[in-house]
Structure formats: C-alpha cells, structure tokens
Amino acid sequence: MNPLAYNARAAGASVGAAGPGATCLIVGPGCTNVPPMIRPAVLAAAALVFLASGCGQSVPGPHAVELGRSTCAKCRSVIATLDAAAQVAYADGRARLYDDLGCMATDPAAWRGAGELYVQMAGGKGWVRVEDVTFASPAGMTSPQGYNYFAYPEEESRRLAPDHWARGWNDLVTELARKR
C-alpha cells in the first residue's frame, strides 16, 4: 500500500453505501459528509462555475495587416502604410481593415456589432484600442485618405494639435461626420 495515498476513513469520510475502496464525488449518499440538503446546491454551484468558464467572449486582438496586399474595407485602397491604419476585430476571427483611421470613423459598418476598434499609434508604433488614445491633426502631416488625424497619447495630442484639443474617439467621429 502506498503510504502517501489518501485515506478517506482517516480524513473523516464514511464508507457507507459506496463500500470500501469506492471512488465517487458528492453524488452518492455514502461518499460525503455533506448533508443531503446541501448536495444539490454544491452540484449546482459547481455546474455554474464550469458553464461560466466557457461562456465568456474573449476580447479580440488586432489582426496582422499585409502592407501592399490588404485593402481598406471602406474605400478599397491598398494599405501601404500603418501610419494611420485602423481596424475592427471581431471575436469570431474576422476583421475590417482600414488604411486611414478616418475611414473607420466614417464607416457605419465599423460601429455595428461587437467588434473591438483599434488604431495604429502615429508612425505605425503599434495597435491600441480607440478608447486608450486621443487624436490630433498636426500641421504638415497627411493620412492616406486626407482625414489627417493620427493617434497619440493625450499630452502629445494637445501639443501637436493646432487648437491644442486632444480629441477622444467619439469627438473625432462627430467632427468627421460634420466635415464629410
């Protein structure tokens, strides 16, 4: 006999109806010290934990963009640079790619559904969620479709924007809707 084996009788469990050497969970009357009225609640709680662990939708991450091959979902231009690129990533693995974050901001299809909206930091420095950055239109910088807005950390947006206003995503969407 293995001296490290679990000894149910020494741990206070009764052998009861299951008999010696039986392996069971909290189902049979002789397999536990849990009172019969509590067993259904314990089983229900265990089932809920199991079901809840598989039900959550994971937040989709940004997709890779093939420069020179991927096309914008709105204007159909080939995406040549990540400087002002944007995308909507969906939990089912699909993505809508944009060559200019202005294309995504003015595309109603981007707002429908449960996709996560991402933009490239100015200069193609990495994908970030639109809620985590601000937007500015620095003098002399142009984006692929002429919207001329780029994503920056808030302090940098305030410094670079001619009006010193660091626009949030909803501000940008509203402003671009008025312009176009």
C-alpha positions in Angstrom: 0.0 0.0 0.0 1.3 3.5 -0.9 1.9 5.4 2.4 1.1 8.7 0.6 -2.3 7.5 -0.7 -5.4 9.4 0.5 -7.1 7.6 3.5 -10.7 8.6 3.4 -11.6 6.9 6.7 -8.7 8.8 8.4 -10.0 12.1 6.9 -13.4 11.5 8.4 -15.3 10.2 5.4 -17.7 7.3 5.9 -17.6 4.3 3.6 -21.3 3.8 3.9 -23.3 2.5 0.9 -20.4 3.0 -1.6 -18.4 0.3 0.1 -14.7 0.2 0.8 -12.3 1.3 -2.0 -15.2 3.1 -3.9 -14.3 6.3 -5.7 -17.1 8.9 -6.0 -17.7 12.6 -5.9 -20.5 14.1 -3.9 -23.2 12.2 -5.7 -23.9 9.1 -3.6 -25.2 9.2 0.0 -22.2 7.3 1.4 -19.5 9.3 -0.4 -19.5 12.5 1.6 -20.1 14.2 4.9 -22.1 17.0 3.2 -25.7 16.9 4.4 -28.2 15.7 1.7 -29.9 19.1 1.5 -26.7 20.9 0.6 -25.5 18.4 -2.1 -27.8 19.8 -4.8 -26.6 23.4 -4.1 -23.0 22.2 -4.2 -23.6 20.4 -7.5 -25.4 23.5 -9.0 -22.6 25.8 -7.9 -20.0 23.5 -9.5 -22.1 23.4 -12.7 -22.4 27.2 -12.8 -18.7 27.6 -12.4 -18.0 25.1 -15.2 -20.5 26.7 -17.5 -19.4 30.3 -16.8 -15.8 29.5 -17.5 -16.7 28.6 -21.1 -19.3 31.3 -21.8 -17.2 34.5 -21.7 -16.3 36.1 -25.0 -12.7 36.9 -25.2 -11.7 40.3 -26.4 -10.4 40.0 -29.9 -6.9 41.3 -30.6 -5.8 43.3 -33.6 -5.1 41.3 -36.8 -1.9 41.5 -38.9 -2.1 43.8 -41.9 -0.3 42.8 -45.1 1.1 46.0 -46.4 0.7 46.3 -50.2 -1.9 43.5 -50.2 -4.6 44.2 -47.6 -7.3 46.7 -48.7 -9.4 49.2 -46.8 -13.0 48.0 -46.0 -14.4 51.4 -46.9 -12.5 53.0 -49.8 -10.9 49.8 -51.1 -7.4 51.4 -51.3 -4.5 49.1 -50.8 -3.0 49.6 -47.3 0.6 50.8 -48.0 1.5 52.2 -44.5 0.4 51.6 -40.9 0.8 55.3 -40.0 -2.9 56.0 -39.8 -4.3 52.4 -40.2 -7.3 51.2 -38.2 -9.3 48.0 -37.8 -12.3 46.4 -36.2 -11.5 42.9 -34.8 -14.4 40.5 -34.1 -14.5 37.6 -31.6 -15.3 35.2 -34.5 -11.8 35.9 -36.1 -13.0 38.4 -38.8 -11.5 41.9 -39.1 -12.4 45.0 -41.1 -9.2 46.8 -42.1 -8.8 50.5 -42.9 -5.9 52.4 -44.5 -6.9 55.6 -42.7 -8.5 55.9 -39.2 -10.8 58.5 -40.8 -12.3 55.7 -43.0 -13.2 53.7 -39.9 -14.5 56.8 -38.1 -16.9 57.5 -41.0 -17.9 53.9 -41.7 -21.2 52.9 -40.1 -20.4 49.2 -40.6 -17.5 49.7 -38.1 -19.9 50.7 -35.4 -22.3 47.8 -35.8 -21.7 44.5 -33.9 -19.5 43.6 -31.1 -16.1 44.3 -32.6 -13.2 45.9 -30.9 -11.9 49.1 -32.6 -8.1 49.5 -32.9 -5.9 52.2 -34.4 -2.2 52.4 -35.0 -0.2 54.9 -33.0 1.1 57.7 -35.2 4.1 56.4 -37.2 3.0 52.8 -37.1 4.2 52.3 -33.5 1.6 49.6 -32.5 -2.1 48.9 -32.2 -4.1 50.4 -29.4 -7.9 50.5 -28.6 -9.6 53.7 -29.6 -10.6 54.3 -26.0 -7.0 54.4 -24.9 -5.7 57.2 -27.1 -6.6 60.7 -28.3 -6.4 62.1 -31.8 -4.8 65.1 -33.4 -4.3 66.6 -36.8 -0.7 68.0 -36.7 0.2 70.7 -39.3 2.0 69.2 -42.3 1.0 65.6 -41.7 -1.2 63.8 -44.2 -3.0 60.5 -43.9 -3.7 58.1 -46.9 -7.3 59.4 -47.5 -6.8 63.0 -46.3 -8.6 62.8 -43.0 -5.2 63.8 -41.5 -5.8 62.5 -38.0 -3.4 60.4 -36.0 -3.5 58.6 -32.7 -1.3 59.9 -29.8 -1.1 59.8 -26.1 -3.2 62.7 -24.7 -0.4 65.1 -23.8 1.2 64.6 -27.2 -2.1 65.2 -29.0 -2.6 68.5 -27.1 0.9 69.6 -28.0 0.6 68.7 -31.7 -3.0 69.8 -32.4 -3.2 73.4 -33.8 -6.2 74.0 -31.5 -4.5 72.1 -28.6 -7.5 69.9 -28.3 -6.9 66.2 -27.7 -10.0 64.6 -29.3 -11.4 61.3 -28.0 -12.8 58.8 -30.4 -16.4 60.0 -30.1 -15.3 63.6 -30.6 -13.4 62.5 -33.8 -16.4 60.6 -35.2 -18.7 63.5 -34.6 -16.2 66.0 -36.1 -15.6 63.9 -39.2 -19.3 63.3 -39.7 -19.8 67.1 -39.9 -17.0 67.6 -42.4 -17.9 64.9 -44.9 
